[in-house]
Every structure is written in C-alpha cells, then in structure tokens.
C-alpha cells in the first residue's frame, strides 16, 4: 500500500538560513512525487513534482526537492528561507504508470521562518 | 484565469441531514478529485473522475457518500444522513489530463455536523 511520512510536525528556521522539510514514501513501482503548500484560509498550491528524469527538481518560489530512490525520500529544500515561506507543507505520492489513481498525502509539516 | 471553485464555503448541518457540495473545476480539466481533510491532517482521497466516468471511489468512507460528474465538468459530492464524524473540510482538485500533472485545488467546503 502507498504511504507518505512527514516525520516533523514543525520546522523552525531563521530567515536567510537554508531549510529542509522531510518526506519519505512507500509505493509499488516508480513513484510520482509532489509538494504542495497551504497558506491560512487558502487552498493547497502546487510547488513542484518529480515524475521522471533528473533527481533534483526545481519549483515555485525558489523551492527544490531531491528524489532519492535508495532512501525513498523526497525532501523539500530552499537555500535561503523567507518569513513569507511560513506555511503548512504537504508531500504527496501516487503510483507511476499502470498504478492506481489515488494520491496519498502526508500529515503536513508546519514551517516557521523566524525574522 | 479562474481557478477551482467550491460552494458553499461553509455548511452547518444537523445530524441526519443530507448535504450536497459543489465543485467547479478549471475549464477543460479532464481529471477531478475529491478529498476529505480532517483538522490537523493531510487530505485523504475520496474519489476520482476522468471526464464523467468515476474511475476510483475506493476512498468513500461509506455508502452514505456519493459523487457524480454527469457532464464531465461540475461535480457534486453528496453525503446522506450526515454524522458528526463527517465534519471536515472537503477539497476538490482538478488537473489537465493524464495523471502526471499537478492538481489545482479549490478553497474547500468546511462541513460541520452538529
């Protein structure tokens, strides 16, 4: 069965420092992986995805993520955090070609960037 | 352009009432998903449509939940005889085509069952 784990409920980082939000997954076959961000009173917004190809994917607002097949991880990173990055971040996975249509989301990690 | 819209944004229902939640996806988006998000949790998959065909309804929690998309655009999620455990935010998402594309989410409908 598919699953996603976001081991940290909250991550605190100082503005200007690099940030990492962790995600590990379990899925049959090749995964499709996604990161979404949720701001208060707003819907989830797509940040980036890994489908195939380069393990390092770049997305919106300067975020990037690295797909690591051996560690079954897809950690979200940003070289220099902004206060405006403070939000709730969700990792999601679905099975690749031939798999089910079901997307599985993690429980979310709240990112707090301190000025 | 217009994003995914959902109505109503808030719904309070007495236990036992039926409710209908509407989703207007982005025009031309083939795929439509419904999710349930409980407080402090991530979205949980309910069902998936490709055009008007409901291809996966494995996430619907009980036979009180029913979803339709009769013309392949607007979708309605209906919950019959609501229970307190149905209280949650119901999210709708659409995507362009295929299933490698990212999903665009609506703002959600917050359902409170009293």
Interface residues (C-beta under 8 A of the other chain):
Chain A: X4 X32 X34 X36 X41 X42 X43 X44 X45 X46 X49 X51 X90 X92 X94 X100 X101 X102 X103 X104 X105 X106 X107 X108
Chain B: X3 X4 X33 X35 X40 X41 X42 X43 X44 X45 X48 X55 X56 X58 X59 X91 X93 X99 X100 X102 X103 X104 X105 X106 X107 X108
